[in-house]
Amino acid sequence: MGTATPWGISDHTEKIAKGIISHSTPSHGGYHLSPCRQEQMPAVLRVESGWYEEDCDWCLVAIGFPEYFSKDREQAIDTMRNWHPERYEHYFSVELKPSESYMKGRRKVA
């Protein structure tokens, strides 16, 4: 039997490292961090629930625990810049122009 996730019951899980589990469901998925791993996450990267959605939030886990996601580092940084511009700016101590981030540009237009 699978694990209950915010996206339904998982049909596949993969242990990335102790306390970092990848979950897939028939329709979606993401990562779950144990309470200990949540504490280890930099506060600016932390999602309160401990569940990190696979499309936009996975990058936070990859940046928070780079030793387990080294081959995905550049993609994680790009995803964070586009989907979490405020977190990106705080974490990397930069200010993005609206043209440098999908979400920041979208908010500027809206």
N, C-alpha and C positions, 0 to 999 in steps of 0.2 A: 504494500500500500504506500502511496506517495505522501508527501508532506503538503499540508495546507499552506498556500502562498497567497499573496494579494491577487494573483492572476488565476487562481484555481488550484486543483490538486496537481502536484508535479508528477510527470511521467518519467522524468530523467533528472538525476542529481549528479553533480560532480564535485568532489572535494578538491578545491584549489589549494588550500592550506588549512591548517587547524583553525576553525572558526570562520572560514570563508567558503561558502557553498554556492555553487551555481545551480539554479533550478530552471527547468523547462516544463511548460505545460502545453497542451495541444494548441493554445492560442497565443501564449506570450511567455515571459520569464524574466529572470534577473538573478541578482546575487543577494544572499542573506549573510549578514555578519552577526556573529555571536556577541553577547554583551561585552565580553573582554575585547574583541576586535573593534567594536563600536567605540570603546574608550580609547583605543589606540589611534583611531582616525583623527586627523586634524579637525578641529571643530568646524571650520569653514567648509569642509567636505562632507560632513556628517548629515545623513538623512535620519530624522528622529526615529522612524519606525525600524531602522536596521535593514529595510528591504530596498534594494537599488535596482530599478527597472532597467531592462536590457538595452533599450534604445538610447536613452539620454543620460541615465544615472550611472551606468556601468563604469563610465570614465572616472567617476569619483573614487570608486574602489581601486581601479587600476592606478590612479595617481597616488592614492593614500597608501597603497602597498605595492610599490613599483618592483620589488624583488620577485613578485609572482606574475607580473604582466610586462616584462621588459620588451617583448616583441611588439606589444600593442601601445607602447608609450606615446609615439607621435600621433596615432589615431585618437588616443585618449585625450591628449592635450587639445587636439583640434575639436573633438566633440565637446569638451568642457568649454572651450572658447565660444563655440556657436550656441550651445544650449544652456549654459550656466555662466553667462558673462560676468555677473557680479561676483560669483565665487572665484572665477578665473582671475579677475582684477585683484581681489583681495589676496588670493594665494600667491600669485606671481608678482604682486606689487606693481601693477601696470594699469593704465587706463586705456580701454579700447575705444576706437572710433565706431560709430554705428556701422560703417562699412566693413568692419573687421569681425563682426559677430552676427550671425543670422538673427538671433533673438533680440539683440540690442538694436539692430537695424529695423526690425519689425516693430519694436516698441516706439521707436522714433517716428515712424510713419503713422502708427495707429493713433 
